[in-house]
Amino acid sequence: MKVRITIFGVVIIALVAAIFTFNSRNQRNQSTTTTSTQNRSSKPVKSANSGKTLVVYFSRREAASSIYKDKPLPIGNTKRIAGMIAKKTGGTEYEIIPAKSYPRDFKTTSEVAQRELDENARPKIKNPLPDVSGYNTVFVGAPVWWGDYPMVVHTFLDAVDLNGKNIVPFATSEGSGLGNFDSVLSSQYPNAKVLEGHFERGKDVADRRSSVESNVNRWLNGLGY
């Protein structure tokens, strides 16, 4: 009888300990989720439209044209989105132009992009960098290459200080969403506020421009523009 009571007591203690451990872990997970949500708020420190806006982007016309051979684009997909953003926000555009152009065909460009990513390369930028000191909000957009910003965009990010500003990612691709754009910007500029970004499929930019612009405008409205 004493043995049964002892075993029963051990089982009860183990069960209570298990419940306590589960609740403790759950509370920690909830705390982590809350902190992450707070850091990733769509609300800026200051209203995004309270100061000057800069729209920085990298875009490739050749890449877009090679994908949509039936409808060659006069400009790249990301450049088109950047133009929509500048139009809505009244912002100034700055295009990142690599010193060495990428190959014209998409397959070779993809191979070059992967090699640059693997090597953590920093391709040189051809045009002078903008003075970002007078801007309150900076949009940073590009096509998603291997889940990341093209490395030439990393060259730009390394060269300018966007801490203390609102930073907004935007992207074009065929299904990668924003890739790791959010985390790249948050890591690069810990004292900046990374706002809610936006993604459009390249195919839609080419075929459904009016609808895409409506999507972009709704997103910008949510940021206060």
C-alpha positions in Angstrom: 0.0 0.0 0.0 2.8 2.4 0.9 4.5 1.6 -2.4 1.3 2.5 -4.3 1.0 5.8 -2.4 4.7 6.6 -3.1 4.4 5.9 -6.8 1.2 7.9 -7.0 2.9 10.8 -5.3 5.8 10.7 -7.7 3.4 10.7 -10.7 1.6 13.7 -9.3 4.8 15.6 -8.7 6.0 14.8 -12.2 2.7 16.0 -13.7 2.8 19.2 -11.8 6.4 19.8 -12.9 5.5 19.2 -16.5 2.6 21.6 -16.4 4.7 24.3 -14.8 7.4 23.8 -17.4 4.9 24.1 -20.3 3.4 27.2 -18.9 6.8 28.8 -18.4 7.8 28.1 -22.0 4.5 29.3 -23.3 4.8 32.6 -21.4 8.3 33.1 -22.7 7.1 32.4 -26.3 4.3 34.9 -25.8 6.7 37.5 -24.5 9.1 36.9 -27.5 6.2 37.2 -29.9 5.0 40.4 -28.4 8.5 41.9 -28.5 8.9 40.9 -32.1 5.6 42.4 -33.0 6.5 45.7 -31.3 9.8 45.9 -33.2 8.1 45.1 -36.5 5.2 47.6 -36.1 3.8 49.2 -39.2 3.7 52.6 -37.3 6.7 54.8 -37.8 8.5 56.7 -35.1 7.4 59.8 -36.9 4.8 60.0 -39.7 6.4 58.7 -42.9 5.1 61.8 -44.7 6.3 64.3 -42.1 9.6 64.9 -43.9 11.4 64.4 -47.2 11.3 61.0 -48.8 14.0 59.2 -50.8 13.2 56.3 -53.1 16.3 54.1 -53.6 16.2 51.2 -56.0 18.1 48.8 -58.1 16.4 47.5 -61.3 17.3 45.6 -64.4 15.5 46.3 -67.7 17.3 43.4 -69.4 16.2 40.9 -66.8 12.5 41.9 -67.2 12.7 41.9 -70.9 14.2 38.4 -71.1 11.3 37.0 -68.9 8.5 38.7 -70.8 9.8 38.3 -74.4 6.3 38.9 -75.8 6.1 42.3 -74.0 9.6 43.9 -73.7 9.6 46.5 -71.0 11.0 49.9 -71.6 12.1 49.9 -67.9 12.6 47.2 -65.3 9.9 46.1 -62.9 11.4 47.5 -59.7 12.1 50.9 -61.4 8.4 51.0 -62.4 7.4 50.4 -58.7 9.9 53.0 -57.6 8.2 55.5 -59.9 4.8 54.7 -58.5 6.1 55.3 -55.0 7.8 58.6 -55.9 4.6 59.8 -57.6 2.5 59.1 -54.6 4.9 60.3 -51.9 6.5 63.2 -53.8 9.8 61.6 -53.1 13.1 61.8 -54.9 14.3 58.8 -56.8 17.9 57.5 -56.7 18.8 54.5 -58.9 21.7 52.3 -57.9 23.7 51.7 -61.1 26.4 49.1 -60.8 29.8 50.0 -62.3 29.8 46.7 -64.1 26.5 45.9 -65.8 25.0 42.5 -65.2 24.6 40.1 -68.1 21.7 40.6 -70.4 20.2 37.1 -70.1 18.4 36.1 -66.9 20.1 32.7 -66.4 23.6 34.1 -66.5 22.6 37.0 -64.2 21.1 34.5 -61.8 24.5 32.6 -61.7 26.4 35.9 -61.2 24.0 36.9 -58.4 24.5 33.6 -56.6 28.2 33.8 -56.8 28.2 37.4 -55.4 26.0 36.2 -52.6 28.2 33.2 -51.8 31.3 35.5 -51.8 29.5 38.3 -49.8 30.7 40.6 -52.6 30.3 44.3 -52.7 30.1 45.4 -56.4 31.0 49.0 -57.0 28.3 51.6 -57.7 28.8 53.8 -60.8 26.9 56.9 -59.9 27.6 59.2 -56.9 25.7 58.3 -53.7 22.9 60.6 -52.5 23.2 62.8 -49.4 20.6 61.0 -47.2 21.0 63.4 -44.2 18.0 65.5 -45.2 15.5 62.6 -45.6 13.1 61.4 -42.9 12.0 58.3 -44.8 14.0 56.1 -47.2 12.4 53.4 -49.4 14.9 50.7 -50.5 13.8 48.4 -53.3 15.1 45.8 -55.6 14.3 42.4 -57.2 14.7 39.5 -54.8 17.8 37.5 -55.8 18.3 34.3 -54.0 16.1 35.5 -51.1 18.2 38.6 -50.6 18.9 42.1 -51.8 21.3 42.1 -54.8 24.8 42.5 -53.4 25.1 45.9 -55.2 22.3 47.1 -52.9 24.4 45.9 -49.9 27.2 48.1 -51.2 24.8 51.1 -50.9 23.6 50.1 -47.5 27.2 49.8 -46.2 28.0 53.3 -47.6 25.1 55.3 -46.1 23.8 55.7 -42.6 20.1 55.4 -42.3 19.9 55.1 -38.5 17.2 57.4 -37.0 15.1 57.3 -40.1 12.0 55.4 -41.3 13.2 52.7 -43.8 10.7 50.9 -46.1 11.6 47.8 -48.1 9.9 47.0 -51.4 10.5 44.2 -53.9 9.7 42.5 -57.1 10.1 38.8 -57.9 8.1 35.8 -59.1 7.1 34.5 -55.7 9.8 35.2 -53.1 7.9 37.9 -51.3 10.2 40.4 -49.6 12.9 37.8 -49.1 15.0 38.7 -46.1 14.8 42.5 -46.9 13.2 43.3 -43.4 15.9 41.5 -41.5 18.7 42.9 -43.6 17.6 46.5 -42.9 16.9 45.9 -39.2 20.4 44.4 -38.7 22.2 47.0 -40.8 20.4 49.9 -39.0 19.5 49.0 -35.4 18.4 52.6 -34.6 16.1 53.0 -37.6 12.5 52.1 -37.8 11.8 49.5 -40.5 8.2 50.0 -41.7 5.8 47.6 -43.4 7.2 46.7 -46.9 5.5 45.8 -50.1 6.0 43.1 -52.8 4.7 42.8 -56.3 5.1 39.9 -58.8 7.2 40.9 -61.8 4.6 39.4 -64.1 1.9 41.5 -62.6 3.9 44.7 -63.0 4.2 43.9 -66.7 0.6 42.8 -67.3 -1.5 44.5 -64.7 0.1 47.9 -64.2 -3.1 49.7 -63.2 -4.0 47.1 -60.6 -0.4 47.1 -59.3 -0.4 50.8 -58.9 -3.7 50.6 -56.9 -2.0 48.0 -54.6 1.0 50.3 -54.1 -1.2 53.3 -53.3 -3.2 51.3 -50.7 0.0 50.3 -49.1 1.4 53.8 -49.0 -1.9 55.1 -47.6 -1.4 52.7 -44.7 2.0 54.3 -44.1 0.4 57.8 -43.9 0.8 59.1 -47.4 
